[in-house]
Every structure is written in C-alpha cells, then in structure tokens.
Amino acid sequence: MSLLLVSISVFTNQKFSEKTELAKATKILQRDITKAENNFNSFIADSTLISNITTKNFTDISSEKLLEKINYLFVYKINDKKADLIFWDTQTTLPDSALIFFGKAKELVALENGYFFAQRKISNSFLFITLMPVKWNYAITNNYLQNTFANKKIDEIYFSISKENADTFVKTNKNDFLFSLVTNKSINTTIESKITIWLRILAFFPVFIFLHLLAEHIYKFYGAPKASIFLFTSLLFIRFFSYFNYQFFNLRQFELFNPAIYGSGIVLRSLGDLFINIMFLLWVVFFVESKFTKLIKLILPINKIRIWALMPFLAFFVLLITQKTCSIIQTLVSDSKISFDVLNFFSLDFFGVVALIILCGLALSHFYLCKIILVFLKKNYQNNFLFFLLLVAIEALVFLSFQIGNTNIVLNLILLSWLLLFLIILYLSLTNKAINKSTLSAYVFWIIYFSLSISGIIIYENTSKELQNRKHYAEIIASKTSTINDAILNSVLTDFKSESLTQKFYLFKNKVSSLALKDSLTNNIFSSFNNTHETNILVFDKFENPLHNNETVTYNAINSILNTQGKPTNVPGVFLYDVGFDKYNYIFRREIQDSTKNLLGYIFVIINSRKSSNKILYPELFNRGHYNSIDNSLIYSYATYENNILVTSHNNYNFTAKYNQFNFGINSFLQIDKKEYNELWYKVNANKFIVIVKENKYLLEFITLFSYLFYAFIIIAIFFSFFTYLYKIKFKIINNLFKTQINIKQQVLGSIIFFSILSFIIIGIATILFFVNKSEDSNRKLLSNSIRAIKNDLTSEIEKNISVKNALQATQNFDETYSLQSSITKLSNIHSFDVNFYDTLGYLRASSILLPYEKGIISKKISPIAYTHLYGGKEIQFYQNESIGKLNFVSIYMPVTICNNKVIGYLNIPFFTSGAKLKDEISNFLVTIINLNAFILIIAGIVSLFIANRIANSFSFITNKMKNIHLEKQNEPIIWHRKDEIGDLVLEYNKMVKKLDESAAALAKKERESAWQEMAKQVAHEIKNPLTPMKLSMQFLQKAIDENAPNIKDLSIKVSETLVTQIDHLSFIAGEFSRFANIENAKPTNFNLTETLISLKQLYSTYENSVFNWHIILKDVFIFSDKTQINSLFNNLILNAIQSVSNNKKAIITINQIVKNNFVELTISDNGDGIKEEMQSKIFTPNFTTKTSGTGLGLAMCKRIVEQAGGTISFQTSSKGTTFLVVLPLA
C-alpha cells in the first residue's frame, strides 16, 4: 500500500509539476473568462433589463440581482465625445478614460487597484463595460489589502500576469490573445502539488500500522522488551529519515513547519516537528505502558543489588523528563509567534490549536512515563517509595545548586515541589484499589491537575515576558519624549535642505552614485543618530518610481503612512509613526524642485530606533495607526512625570497629579501593585519618571487557559477512545455499529456531559446572534445620530458661507466657491468619525480620508446600492454592510439638503472599526462562556459521576448478592432504606430469596431422601454381592457334611477363608461409606504439606512395577485442612494413577508441587490410556467407577475433601495419560 501511494505521488508530482500547475491555473482563468463572456452576451441580449438601466428605472432594477448575473457593470451615455456614467453596480473600481474611449471589445486592462478582463459594447449611444477582476494590484498592501488573484484557487506567490504571449495564455472565445500566466522567477521554493505531499504522508500510515502489528507480534512471541525496543528504534529511524530527507515531503511549504513560527534547536526545528515528535513519543509510551506488566516480570529476576543501583538513575530520569517538559512549554510561550493571549478568543489560530494539542501530548507523555517508573518501583522496591522521593529531591537540589543566580531558580523550586506532590499522588493512586477501579474519576482528576499545572507555567512565562516588554515600552516612551532627539532633529533639518539636494538629485538616478550619496548623507548629516538609530533614505522620481532604494516599499505606501498615521512632533515637518508598542520611526519628506519650480522627485527619510525591528512600514489606511500606538492601547495606560508633577497621561487609568518620591537608581525599574493594577515605574533621570500601568488579569487568564487545556484534554481523550475502539473492532464500523454495549454508568455520565456541551453550543450561538443584532442596532443608532449631527453642522456652514445658488456649484467645484474639503475634515475631527461627501451624480467631492480614493483602492463613486435607495429622494437615510478587501464594516448614507429641501449631495460615514468592536464583544463573551462552561462541565461531570457510581454501585451490590445466592445455605435479604426504583427491585429480590429458601429447603429434603434411598440401594447392592458367595459356600459345606465327604476338613478351611474374605470386603464397604459420610466432620489444622508429600514419597518408593518422579519444593508450605483427609486425597489420586496403567507396561507417575501467588498447585500425572470422553462428565459423581470392582466413591471423596479445604480439583486427559490438578489455598 505504501509503495502504491509513493508511486502515485511520483506520478502526481509529474502530472502536477510546475508546468502542469501553471497550465491548471491558466485553465481556471480561461474558464472564468469564458463564463464572463457568456454572461455579458446574455446581458446584452436582455433588452428589457438594458431599457430599465438606460432609462434609470430603478424600480425594476435590483443592483443585487445584477451582481449575481454579471461582473462589475458600468453604463455610459455617449454624447459629443463625452461619456456620462449613468449606471454602475460596484464601488470597487472605475474604468479609466483610456478604456472608455479607446478600449477594445475584449482586453485585459490594468486599473489602479488591479488587472481586469474588460468587455465593451456600444449600443444606441450607450456604452456598456463589464470588468471581471483577475488579479488585485493595490498601491498599498496590508493585512486586509492583498495583491491576490480574484480566484482563490490560484496562488499569487507562484504566478503572475504578463501581457506578453507565452506558452500558457488566456484567450477570448474568438481565440484572441488576452494575457499570459507566468511563474514568478523570484520564488526559490519548488512548486509541488499538495496532493503529492499528502500522498507521501499518507504512504507512511500503512507503514505505521504494519509497525504496530509487527510490534504486537514480537510482543506475543519474543516478549515486551524486544517489542518496545523494536517500535522505538523503528520510529526513531523514520524521524531521522524525515530530518535528513526533508525535501522528500517538502514540508517547508506548510506554515506549520516554518521555523519563524517556532524553532528550538536541531531536533525541534518547527512546530510541526515538535508535533510529530510528541505523537511518536505518545505512541511508544502508550505501547510500553500497555505491556509493562510483562516487562516487570522479566525485570524482576535482576539481581537485587543492581535493582537498588538503578534507583538513582530512575530518579534522574524523572527529573530530566520533568525539566524538559517544562522547558518545551516555556519555549512555546517565549520563543515562538504563537499567541497565548487567551482573553482574545480570535487570537487562537491554527498554530494555537496545534500548540494546545502539543501541551496535552507533553502532559500525557510525562504522566505515563512517571507511571511506568512508579509501577516498577512498586513491584521491585515495595515500601521504599519515600527513599525514592528523597533521591529525587537530593538530585534536584544538587542541580539547583549550580543554578544560583539564574532567573529561573524560583520556577525550578516550584517545579520540584510540584514534581514531589505529583509523584506522591500518583503513587497513592496506584496503591489504592478503589482509585484504580474508578479509572474515569482518576482520569478527570489528572486532566484537572495537568491543566492547572500547564496553565501555571504559561502564565508565569507570559508574566515574565510581559514585564520585559513593558520595560522596553517605558524605554521607548522615554526615547520618544526625549528633548535631545528634538534638538538633534532640528539640527538635521537645518542641514538637510532641499536647495542643496536639488543640485545632486541627478546622482540618485545612478545605482553606484545613489548609494554613495545616501551613505554620505547618513554619515554626515545623520551622524548624531547613528549610535541609537538607523537611517533609511528613500528616493522617488517625479513619477513616484523608486530610485535604487534598499527597501522594497512603494511611494504610495510610505506616503499613506505619512498622511494617515504620522503624528506631528515638536519639530515642524517631522512626524512620528508607531510601528508597534515597542517600535517607532521618525518620518519626514522633501519635495525636490529645480530653479523653475519643476518637480524633480521626492526624498523620504525614515529614522528608526535600533531596538525596533527592521519592519519599518506597515500602512494602515482606515484606523490611522490606532492599534499600533501605545497611546490608544486597550491594555496599557502610561504617564510622564517631571519634577514630581504629572506632565502627560494616556488612556483610562486614574494617575495622581503628584507622586511620592521613590528611591531607586536612574535607568532602573520599580513595580508597585495597587489592587487590580500593576504599576511599573522607570526612572529616566533625576527628575523624570515614566509609569506604565496594566490591569491585573492573571486570574482570568489562568482560568481561561485552564478551560482551553481542559477542553483540549477532553477532545483528545474522545479521539483516542474512538481510535482505540476502531482498532479493537479492526475498523469494521458497520459490522459492530449495533453490537456496541454501553453500561448504565457510561450512559448517565455521557448524557449529562453531552447535554452540558449542547446547552453551551446553543447558548453560545444564540448569544452571539444577539450580540450581532445588538451591535447592528447600536451601530445604526450611533451612526444615525452622528450623521444627522454632521449633516446639520455642514448644512449650517454651507448656508452661512455661500448662497443657495452657488450650493450646487460648490459640490461640483468646491475649490472655487467654498472649501468643502476643509469643512469635512473639521467635522470629522469634531465628531471622531471619517466622513465622505458625494455630489448628486455620486462622485466623491470631499473626504477625511482621501488617500484610499486617490490611489484607487476604492473608487470615487458612491455605493450603487446606497445611490439606488437615495436617488430622487426615495429614502432619507440608508444603512448597509460594506467591505474593502477583507475589511468589513458598516456604513450610513444621508442626502444633504438646503433651502426648499434641495438635494446638493450625499453624506457618508464609513464606520471602519465597527467590525473590530463587535469582534471584541463576541471575544469577551466567548471567553466568559468557555470559562463558565468548563467549570459547569467539571461540576456536571463530578455530579454525574457521583450519580452514575451511586446507581452502578447499587446494581453491583445487588449483583453480588445475587451471585452469592446458594441453595445450600441461608440467603440473607438486602436491607434498603430508600423508597426508590432500586428499593422496589430490592423488595422483589427479598421476596424471591424468601421463596427460594423455602424451595431450597423442600428440595434439600427431597434430595436428602432421594440420596438416602440411592445410598441404601447402593449399600444393599454392595452388601448383596459378597453375601451370595457366602451363602453358596455355606450351602456347599452343609451338603458335604450331610454326605460325609472325606475332605470335609479341607472344604471347611476353604469355606472359612471365603467367608473371611467377604466379611473383610463388607468391612471395607462400610468403611468407605462411613468416610464419605464423615467428610464434613473434618478437623482442620495448620500443617506442612511438604512433609506429607515427603512421607508419601517414602511410602511409594518401593512400589512394584512403577516409577515415581517427585518434584517437591524444598521449603515449608503450610495449608489449613484436615491432615488425614489430605493424606487420603493424595493416596487415592496416586493409587488411581497407578491403576489406570495397564498391566503390560510400567506405570510412570509424576508429582509436581508449585507455589503461585497465595495457592499451592499439585499435579499427579500418569501414562495410562486416559479417560473416555463419555465418562469425563461423571468422573466425580458418587458411585461411578470405571473399574470392574470398587464403590465409585474415591474421586467423589477427593472432590469433597478439596472443596472442604477451599480449593479446586480438575483434570486433563488424552490417550497418552491423565493429569489431575489440585489447587489449595495457603494458610
């Protein structure tokens, strides 16, 4: 199977190679183009729809309907070389003038925000244009504006569009060339189909199954140690193969195996590698744990001295795995990009889920490894567990003595205490039989224990990491507010004059001279910053093209940062841009003009702190850098104090106007806890302090992290149980679907937990829907009130500054009549909302955020749906959801009217942060409900476990009582005080027992009478047998006397001998029946069975025609029984064994004695012909015999004697002989 999958993967790799992937992507685009052509042709053929559009009959036109039928549609009225847009169905883009006036019927066009397949059709003075997006090409990119293909099946990383004809191209339905799809040359990664990769991975699963089955086979025939070693070495080999043949899987193309996400050394090179290693470790540990009972049996014969020498190594191993487990957990928090911000539910991404699984796997591996060691200790060291704990503590303290001064010594001490407590609890659970039986309760306990423990480590590491970050933030804030920086910047701007750069600007056009000039400027003008900052000089020509810049950043990107996210500093012309809480840059721009004021180009200077990352540009268009700056942080508040007086403060913390003097050194930090907050003070100099405050949410973080881990453990347990079940039924699900039996305890527990989870899901969905509706209502109300206020302010200002006659002109050309842009900007700042103003034709005339519209990220036309609702005064307000790229937000529109309700334009408020606020609300709710449900689930689990155990224990109690029901003894009724369903069952049980006892008494009486009758018949039969020859002998003797026979004396002697023999036989019969009847009257004592066997050995040592093989244990073996009866027992069995051998061969009798657990086992074997099958069921029945003579009581007496002693007797027989097994309990 594996070879087949690998072969298929090779085939698919060839089939889906780079060229075939390119062809596949081209085929996808060709299909989209063909579909767009067909839709456009159908549209042109729909005369009714075209008529409604051209006549602006919006009553019968639905923009939503058009969007379903055709791509972006634009309809122009052609009149005297003019094209007036009368209809559009998208706000995403607009055709440019070249397409409108000179475009082809079908072509690929490059507009401001991407490549589009354009189709044109002129009919009856109307121009119809459709644009199908092929690939986005935004001037500015960020997390929601990505230059991807419109069809998500095509990866923009590997392919790009070319207008040059190539081997793989897209054409029209008339076979006209449109564009080519080419492979990006800058990509070094080999393009391999994901099908190929998955086939190669799946090829290992049959190997894994084979390895496991082979390990089971080795275990069965060669023992557990060899099976465990085989499985371990096999998986180790596979891992080495994957490490040294990484390209075979090409896993690097998966983000899970990206070292940038997580990497810790050669072995743990990525999160994916760590995941695989943990899964393999769990596999081996589970296998060893399941076979460990056998392993112990094989380890037990080791020399005692060696066993004691092994204990220190076991203690060291426990310490090692504990320390390594803790270390991996720490690195997952501190050295990775995995978010453990558990209070933000939406920060839990795919990598966070994998990290949770890894944490659970680490905990399970640690638990089972320690369990294996403690089971070994329990079997080999008995009551020396405390000594083992002492060894662990001593070795740990020795290790910690070398860690003095290490910042982690406190954590290590806590870890040692945790380990000792863990080992104690685990050992007690292993030695407590009641806990061992309740596996489910124990499992829930360990889930809670490890969830709490891992949560503690992560919170500790998070706290340490957060404190270091806060210290760094304080240093950054001190640097940003430094007067020294302001002085240096003033000096730099004085030297960095446009006039001096005008003469040298031509040097930037040559790569070598450009680099030399930039180095000269950096080393001379910016030398004051070089020790603490890095300077980047970016030059662009007048067409905004880069001139040999080191940074791959566009003019639009850097200009958008300056316009939207730059904050003015104390130095005019210099702006400060927050990259993050701990990163900031200074930015300023120079326009270079020649002597005649002609533009030559632009120079941007970016000065970033050396403590910042190299990522200097991340344009954020719509929140103005809100989330990048600590000034607007939802987590931190900070303030600056100078000379004991508060100078500046940010965010919601209640800082005092003055502070008490703190005595700590300059450039040092001091933490102060104040109820729910933690203050971190940083002393910049003798007179200046920075204080950053964070709300203490450690308890909530701990509870939330515990909840996540608890759920992860539960899910893993369900998955593992399901997989184990599938393995047991050999994956034959359908055959075993209706055969699976679930006991009452599982039904009760499962039902309660299921309904707890179901209620959580239902409540969660219902509440989220409530939040969404509530958010929409509140946003609608907020935006409605805000747009009314802005409209009133704008209307008042327009009417106050210009006449009604000029109002319409103002909306068409506001620069000539009235500064509409300045009013919109002012109103935006007053009301804290972004504002757009569209004229009556739907064109943008003013905006507080012009850049996205100027750069074509979104068109300057109003939303067509909003325009349809507002046009002609149909509606006075319109509210809808909108999107730009991946950014979703709500938006509201309202017509602006002046005197006589004349509409002069449309006001628009795009609420860009609405989605983020709703997301925060839902996140907070989900965190709360997850925590509540986790504890509800725990409580429900405990309650259901208690109820299930109570019900199950009641049934178990009744079951045990029913098992003990016996006809030969008095059965006790069950005492039950509760009047419930079980009480009814107990009542019926007691009635049944009473009737059974009565029936048993009657049956016993009848059986006794029958037994005595049978016994009397047997006794009469046995007595009658010798009486007949006695009577005949006497009659013969009487006849001889009567006839005066000459040999009367000899006859008298023979008759007397016959009579004596028969009388002896009668005596023997009487004795046998007497012994059988008196077995119950045994006199048990403690005696040494070995001595009895030795005496029997001596007794039969001279027995004729027989060979005895005695295997007696040469130590005292005491049992509690009647010594005489035991002696009779073995005499009977040995004699039976001798008599079972025919006279023509020598009897070979073997007697074995073995002590096993708390019993002594004795076997008596012969080499006779065996017992016939039809006689085997009657062998212990009284009066049954296979001999020609005898009472048939021998084996029946043996059975009664063994049972009287509390043992068992059984036999195995074949044609080669019979073996009787007697098992007796030790005293």
FENRADA-V713999 format. One record per pair of residues at least 12 apart in sequence whose ideal C-beta (glycine too) atoms are under 6 Angstrom apart, sorted by the first residue. I is the first residue (numbers start at 1). J is the second residue. Records with the same first field share a line. If there is no record, write none. Layout:
I: J + J
This chain:
1: 206
2: 203 + 206 + 207
5: 199 + 202 + 203
6: 203
8: 199
9: 196 + 199 + 200
12: 193 + 195 + 196
13: 196
16: 193
18: 191
21: 191
22: 168 + 183
23: 168
25: 154 + 159 + 181
26: 168 + 181
28: 151 + 153
29: 170
30: 170
32: 151
33: 117 + 170
36: 71 + 132
37: 173
39: 70
40: 119 + 130
43: 70
44: 121
53: 75 + 87
54: 126
58: 868
63: 89 + 864 + 865 + 868
66: 89
67: 89
70: 130
71: 130 + 132
72: 90 + 131
73: 89 + 130
74: 88 + 95 + 129
75: 87 + 128
76: 127
78: 125 + 127
83: 100
88: 861 + 864
89: 864
91: 859 + 863
93: 111 + 113 + 859
94: 859
95: 129
99: 118
103: 120
105: 120
106: 119 + 172
108: 178 + 179
112: 856
113: 138 + 856 + 857
114: 133 + 135 + 136 + 137
115: 134 + 135 + 161
116: 131 + 133
117: 132 + 134
118: 131
133: 150
134: 150
135: 149 + 161
136: 148
138: 857
139: 556 + 855
140: 556 + 557 + 560 + 619
142: 619
144: 885 + 886 + 887
145: 885
158: 184 + 187 + 191
159: 181
160: 182 + 184
161: 179
162: 180 + 182
163: 179
165: 177
166: 180 + 182
168: 181
192: 250
200: 249
211: 234
215: 227 + 230 + 231
218: 230
219: 291
224: 291 + 294 + 295
228: 288
231: 284 + 287
232: 284
235: 280
256: 271 + 272
257: 270 + 272
261: 337 + 351
262: 336
264: 331
271: 354
274: 358
275: 354 + 358
278: 358 + 361
281: 365
282: 361 + 365
285: 365 + 368 + 369
289: 368 + 372
292: 372
296: 379
307: 380
312: 391
314: 373
315: 391 + 392 + 395
316: 395
319: 395 + 396
321: 366 + 369
322: 419
325: 362 + 366
326: 415
329: 457
330: 461
332: 355
333: 458 + 461
334: 461 + 465
338: 351 + 352 + 355
339: 352
340: 458 + 462
342: 701 + 704 + 705
343: 927
344: 923
345: 923 + 926 + 927
346: 919 + 923
356: 712
359: 454
360: 712 + 713 + 716
363: 450
374: 426 + 427 + 430
385: 427
396: 416
400: 412
429: 442
441: 945
444: 941
447: 713
451: 706 + 709 + 710
454: 709
455: 702 + 705 + 706
458: 705
459: 698 + 701 + 702
470: 680 + 692
471: 669
472: 582
473: 581 + 582 + 692
474: 682 + 690 + 692
476: 582
477: 690
478: 684 + 690
480: 584
486: 570 + 571
488: 528
489: 571 + 574
490: 571
492: 525
495: 525
496: 525
498: 590 + 592
501: 592
502: 592
505: 592 + 600
508: 539 + 547
511: 548
514: 548
518: 537
522: 535
529: 607
533: 607 + 609
534: 608 + 610
535: 607
536: 606
537: 605
538: 604
539: 603
540: 555 + 601 + 602
541: 601
542: 599 + 601
553: 617
556: 855
557: 617 + 619
558: 604
560: 619 + 851
561: 577 + 619
562: 587
563: 851
564: 621 + 624
565: 577 + 620 + 624 + 625
566: 587
573: 588
574: 586 + 588
575: 587
578: 625 + 628 + 629
580: 628
581: 630
583: 612
585: 606 + 608 + 616
586: 607
587: 606
588: 605
589: 604
590: 603
621: 852
622: 912
631: 650
636: 692 + 694
637: 651 + 653 + 693
638: 650 + 692
639: 655 + 691
640: 690
641: 659 + 689
642: 687 + 688
643: 687
644: 658
653: 693
666: 683 + 685
668: 683
669: 682
676: 695 + 696
677: 693 + 695
678: 694 + 696
679: 691 + 693
680: 692
703: 931
704: 927 + 931
707: 930 + 931 + 934
710: 934
744: 951 + 952
745: 948 + 952
748: 944 + 947 + 948
749: 944 + 948
752: 940 + 944
756: 936 + 937 + 940
760: 933
764: 929
768: 922
771: 921 + 922
775: 918
779: 890 + 914
780: 879
783: 892 + 909 + 911
786: 831 + 833
787: 892 + 894 + 907 + 909
790: 827 + 831
791: 894 + 896 + 907
793: 827
797: 823
799: 898
801: 818
802: 817 + 818
804: 898 + 899
807: 898 + 904
808: 904
811: 839 + 845 + 904 + 905
820: 846
821: 846
824: 837 + 846 + 848
825: 848
828: 848
833: 909
834: 848 + 849 + 910
835: 848 + 909
836: 908
837: 905 + 907
838: 862 + 905 + 906
839: 905
842: 861 + 862 + 867
843: 860
844: 860
858: 884
866: 878 + 893
870: 893 + 895 + 906
877: 894
878: 893
879: 892
888: 915
889: 910 + 911 + 912 + 914 + 915
890: 911 + 914
891: 910
892: 909
893: 906 + 908
894: 907
954: 982
961: 974
967: 1000
971: 993 + 997
973: 990 + 993
974: 986 + 989
1018: 1183
1022: 1069
1026: 1062 + 1065 + 1066
1030: 1059 + 1062
1033: 1055 + 1058
1037: 1051 + 1055
1072: 1191 + 1193
1076: 1193 + 1197
1079: 1200
1082: 1122 + 1125 + 1204
1083: 1122
1084: 1120 + 1121 + 1122
1086: 1118 + 1120 + 1227
1087: 1123
1088: 1116 + 1118
1089: 1117 + 1119
1090: 1117
1092: 1127
1093: 1112
1096: 1130
1097: 1110
1105: 1146
1106: 1138 + 1147
1107: 1148
1108: 1149
1109: 1150
1110: 1151
1111: 1152
1112: 1153
1113: 1153
1117: 1160
1118: 1227
1119: 1224 + 1227
1120: 1227
1121: 1205
1125: 1201
1129: 1198 + 1201
1132: 1194 + 1198
1133: 1164 + 1220
1137: 1149 + 1164 + 1166
1140: 1166 + 1168
1141: 1168
1148: 1167
1149: 1166
1150: 1165
1151: 1164
1158: 1226
1159: 1223 + 1225
1160: 1224
1161: 1223
1162: 1222
1163: 1219 + 1221
1164: 1220
1165: 1219
1166: 1217 + 1218
1167: 1217
1168: 1217
1170: 1213 + 1214 + 1215 + 1218
1171: 1213 + 1218
1179: 1195
1180: 1195 + 1196 + 1199
1182: 1196
1202: 1222
1205: 1224
1206: 1225
1207: 1223 + 1224
1208: 1223
1209: 1222
